[in-house]
Amino acid sequence: MNWINGVLDLPWWGYIVVALVLTHITIASVTIFLHRHQAHRALDLHPIPSHFFRFWLWLTTGMVTKQWAAIHRKHHAKCETADDPHSPQVLGIKKVLWEGAELYRGACKDQSIMDKFGHGTPDDWLERNVYTRHSAKGIVLMLLINLVLFGPVGLTIWAVQMVWIPFWAAGVINGIGHFWGYRNFENEDASTNIFPWGILVGGEELHNNHHTFGTSAKLSYKWYEFDIGWMYIRILEILGLAKVRKVAPRLAEDASRPQLDLEHLQAIISNRYAIASRYARELKEVYRGELDKINLPDFSGSKLSRKMKVWLKQDAKDTPETERMQLATLLEHSQVLATVYSMRQELTRLWERSTLSREQLLKELQDWCNRAEASGIAALQRFSMSLRQSAML
C-alpha cells in the first residue's frame, strides 16, 4: 500500500522545498512570459521556453495568456483611475490585497478589454483548443500529478500552488505595489518598490521601476537592487533562448561633447525620470540649508525635508492638492527655494512640449542651462554642466 503515499518518499522538509520550487517556477513563468514577453514585448523568447511557460501556467494557474496580457495592459493605460482593473488607490488596499483574484476574474469577463488590449498574444491550435477552451483542466491535471508523486501531502502542495499567484501577484504586487514602499521615480501613478531585492515574486517587487520604464526587460535600476527574473532572462539569452529588446535607458556623461546638441536632448528626454530624481538628490544640501533658515510654525524637521525631495522629483501637477499650500508658503519665504523649484518645473515643461520641433526644444534647453549657470547657486550650476555632457548608454 506504499503507492498510496506517492511515488516519492521525502522527509518533511523535502515537501516544503518541492512546494517552493514549483511555485517559484510559476512566478518565473508569470514575470518572464506573461509580463515581460507577452504584455510588454520587452524580450523575444525561443519557442522552447515560450511553450514551456505556456504549458506550466496552464497546469498551475489556469490563466489564459490573452486575458492576463490584456488586463495588465489596461492597468498601465488607465492606472489609478476608475477604469484601472485593480488600483488600491481607487478600490482600497484591502479590496485589492485580499480580493485581487476576484478582480482579475471579473475583468476577464469584459470582452471590450480583450478586444482592445489583447492583441498579439498566442492564437495557435493549442491556445484555442487546449489552453483557452480547457483552462481549468490544467490545474486538475496538476492535482492528479501531485497526488501520484506525493500522496495525500500532494493535495497540500497543490493548494499552495493554487493560492500562490492569486495572493502574491494579484494581491501583493497589484495592491501593496501601489500603496506602500519606496519610490525611485516620481512617475504619474502611485507605484512603489516593495523591496529592493526581487526574489520571492521574481523581481516584480520593483514595481515603481517597472511603471517608470514599462517596456524594460530589467526591473532593477539602482546598484543595490536585484531582479532575479532578469538573471533568468540573461541565462536564457546566453543559451540563445531569448533576446532582450529593451531595457531602461541610462544616462552617462561624455566630456568630449560639452556643447548641447540633439543627442543631448534625446538623452535627457529619454531619462526624464532619472534626471528629476538626480536633480532632487544633487540639490539636497541647497534645499536643506534653506529649510533650516525658515522659522515658521510646522515648517521644520526631517519630514519637511523629505517632502521637499519629493516635490523636486515630481511634476507640479502630481503634487497632492493638500500639500500645494505648504509648498507655496515655503517658496514665498525663500528666493533660493523658489529658484530651485521653478527651474525644476521648467525641465518638465521642456520635455512635455511635444508641439515644438527638436531644434526649438534644444534652444529651450540651452536657455535653461545658461540661466542655471547664471543663478549663483553652485549645485544648480554643477547640475547644468552635467546636463551639457549627457549621453545615452
N, C-alpha and C positions, 0 to 999 in steps of 0.2 A: 504493500500500500504506500510505499515511499513516493510513488509518482504523484500522489495527491498533494504532496508538499512541494511539487515543482521539480523541474529537471535540474535546476541549480540549487545546491545547498550552501548557503552563505552564512557567515556569522552575522550578528545583529547589525554591526557597523557596515557590513558589506551591502546590505539593503539600502542603508542611508546613502552610501556612495553611489549606488546604482541610480537611486532617485535623483540625486543631484546631477549626475552626468546626463541622464536622459532629459531632465528639464533644462539643463544648460544647452544641449543641442537644439532644443526647441527655441530657446532665447536667441541663439546664434542664427537660426533659420529665419526668425522674425526680423531681426535687425539687419542681417545681410541681404536676404532675399526679398522679403516683403517691403521693408522700409527703404533701404538704400538703393537696391537694384530696381524694384518694381515701382514704388511710389515716386521716387525722386530721380531715377536714372543716373545715379551718381557713379555707377560702375556697370560694366558688362560682365555677365557670367557665362562660362562654358556650359554647354548642355548637361554635362555630368553633374556638377554641383547644383545647377539650377533645378534639374529634375529631382535630385535627392531631396533638396529643400522642400519642393512642392509635395513630394510623397510623404516626407516626415511630418510636415504641417497637417496634411490630411489625416495622418494617423493620430496625431497628438492634440490637435485643436479643432479640426473640422472647419477651419476658416477658409473662405473662398478668396483667392488672390484678388480678383476684381473688386470684391466688396471691401476688403481691407484697404487696398490702394486708393479707391475712390473716397472712402470716408476720411482717410488721412489727408488726402489732397484737399478736401473741402475744409478740414480743420485748419490747414495753413491758409487757405484762401479767405476764410471767414473767422479767423482766430479772435477769441474773446468777444464775439458778437452773439446775438441771439441765434444766428444761423450756425454757430460752431457746434458740432455734434457732442462735444464733451468739454466745455470750458468750466472749470471751477469758479472762475470769476463771475460767471453768469448763473450757473446752476448750483453753486455751493460746493465746498470741498467734500463734505460728507457724501453728497449725491454721487460725485464722480469717483471718489475713492472706493466706496462700498458697492456702488451700482454701475460701475463702468462697463461691465459686460452687458448689462441690460440696455444701456445707452447705445452700445455698439449694435446689438441685435435690432434695436428699434430703427437705427439709421440704415441697416441693411434692407429694410422693407421699403425704403424710399427709392423708387425706381429713378426719380429725377437725379438723384446723386450718382447712381450708377451710369446713367446716360451722359451726364456732364463731365464727371471726373474719372470714370473707369476705363478710359481709352488706353490702348497699348498693352493691356495685360494678356496673358496666355489665352488662346482661343482654339487650341488643337482638340483632337478627338478625345484624349484623356481628360482634358479640362472640362469639356462639355458633357461627356458621358460617364465620368467617374468622379472626379474631384468636386464638381459643382452639383451634378444630379444626385450623387450619393454622399454628400459631405458628412453626414452623421455616421455612415457605416465605417469610416476610417477609425473613429475613436472606439467603436465596438470591437473592431479587429484588434486594436491596441490592447483592449481589456483582455481579450482571449489570449493574446501573446503573453501578457504579463502573468496570467493565471497558469499557463503552461510552464513558463520559465520559473516562476517563483512561488507558485501555490497560492494559498489564501492571502499571504502578505502582498502578492501582486496586486490585489484589489486596492490596498492602501497606496502602493506606488502609483497606480493608475489614477487614484483620486487626487494625489498630489500633482500629477501631470495635468489633470483637468482644471485645477484651480490656479496653476502657476501663471499662465499668461493672462487670464482674466484679472487676477489681482495685481501682478507686478507691472504688466504693460497697460491694460485698460484702466486700472485703478491708480497705481503709484505714479507711473510716468505721466499719464494724462491728467492726474489730479495734483499730486504734490509737485510735479514738474511744472505746474503753472500757479503755484501757491507759496511754496517755501523753498529756500535755498539761496545760493549766491548767484550774482549776475556779472559775467564778464562784460556784457554789452547791453546798453540800454536801447534795445530794439523796440518795435511798436507794440509788442504783446507782453504778457506777464510771465513768459517762460523763465525758468530758473535751472541752474545746475544743482542737482540734489547732492551729489558728492563729486569730488574731483577724480575719483578712481572708478571708472565704469567697468565693473566686473560682473556683479550679480545679475544685472539686466543688460549685459552685452555692450555697454557703452552708452546706452540710452539715458543713463543718469545725467549726461552732459547735455541737457535739453535746451538750455539757453544758447549754447554754442550752435546747436543744430538749427534752432529757429532763426539765428542770425545768418547762418550760411546753409540754407536749406538743401542745396544741391551738392554739398560736400560729402564725400565718402568717408571722411575722417571727422569724428565728432570732438576729439580733444583739440585744444588750442594752446593753452598755457603750457610751459615746460613741465610743470608738475602734474599735469592731468594725464590720465591713462584711459585709453579706449580699447578694450580687449577685442571688440568687433573689428576694429581697424587692424589689429595684429593678425586676426584670421584672414582678413582680406589681403593683406600683404603676403601671407603664406600662400594663399591661392594664386596671387599674381606671380609669385616666384615660380610656382609649379605650372604656370601657363593656363590656369583655370579661371582667371579673372583679369579684367583690365579696368583700372581706375580711370574714370572720365574727368572727374573734377574734385579738387579739394579746396578748402578755404584759401583765398588769396593771402599772401604775406607781404608786408611792407618792409622794404630794406632801404638802405641809403647808399647812393652811388656818388661819391665825392668827385668823380670825373665829369659829372654833368651838373654843375651848380646853377645853371640857368634854367628857369622853368620852361618846359615845352609841353606838347600834347601828351607825351608818355608820362610825364609827371602827373598831369591832370588825371589821366586814366587810372594811375596807381592810387591816387588819393580818393577818387570816387569809388573805386572797387573796394577800398579798405576803409570806407567812411566810419563804420562802427569801431574799428580798431583805432582809427585816428581820434575819434571822440573820446574813447577810453584813455588813450595816451595823453590827450590834452588835459583831462582831469588829473591824471597822475603827475604830469610834469609841472602843472601849475599849483600843486598841492601846497607847497610852502608859502606861496603867494596868498592864497585864499585863507589859509590857516592864520597867517600873520595878520591879515585884515580883520578876520573874525575876532581875534584876541583884542583888537583895538576898540571894537564896537561895544559900548556899555549900555545895553538895553535889557529890560526885563525879558526873561525867557529866550534870550539870544546868546547863549553861551554853552560851552561844553562840547564833548566829542560827538554827541548826537547831531548837533548842527553842522559840524564839520563833515560828517558822513552824508548829511543831506546835500550839502554844497557839492560834494563829489558827484552825487547822482545827478544833480541839476546841470552840472557841466558836461556830464556824459550823455544826457538825453536832449532831444529836441524840445523846444519850448511847448509845443502842442501836446507833448506826452507828460508834462508836469501836472500832477493832480491839482484840481481846482482849489482844494483845501490848503495847498502849500504855496500858491502863487502870491498871496498877500504877504506872507512871511518873506518870500524871496524879494518881492518888490521893496519891502521895508529895508532889507539889507542893502540892496543896490542903491537906495536913496542915501544911505549913510556911509557909503564908501565909493569913491570915484574909481579906485583901482578894481574893486569887485565889479562895478558896472562895466568897466572896460573889458575885463576878462570875460565876463558873461556875454556881453554884446558881440565880442569878437568870435566867441564860440558859436553863437547863433547865426552869425554871418556865414560860417562854414556850412551850416545846414542849408541856408538859402543858396549857397554856391552849388551844392550837389543835387539840389532839388529843382534847379532852373532848367528843366528839360526843354523849354521853348527857345533857349539860347543856343547858338551854334557852339561848337567846341572852341573855336577861336575866341568867341566872346567870353566863354567860361574861363578860358586861360587868362584873358585880360583881367577878369574879376579876381582870379586867384593871385595874379601878380600885384594887383592893387591891395589885396588883403595882406600879403606878405610885406609890402612896403609900409603899410600903416602899423603892422605888428612890430616891425623893426624900429619904427619911429615912436613907439609907445612909451619908451623909457622903462618898461617892465622887463627885466633881464630874462626871466623864464619864458616870457612870451616871445622875446627876440630869438632865444635859442630854439624854441619850437618852430618858429617860422623858418629859420635857417635849415632845420632838419627837413621841413616840407620841401624846400628847394632841392633837396637831394633825394627825394622819394623815388623808389623804383620797385618794380614787381619782382617777387621771387618766383 
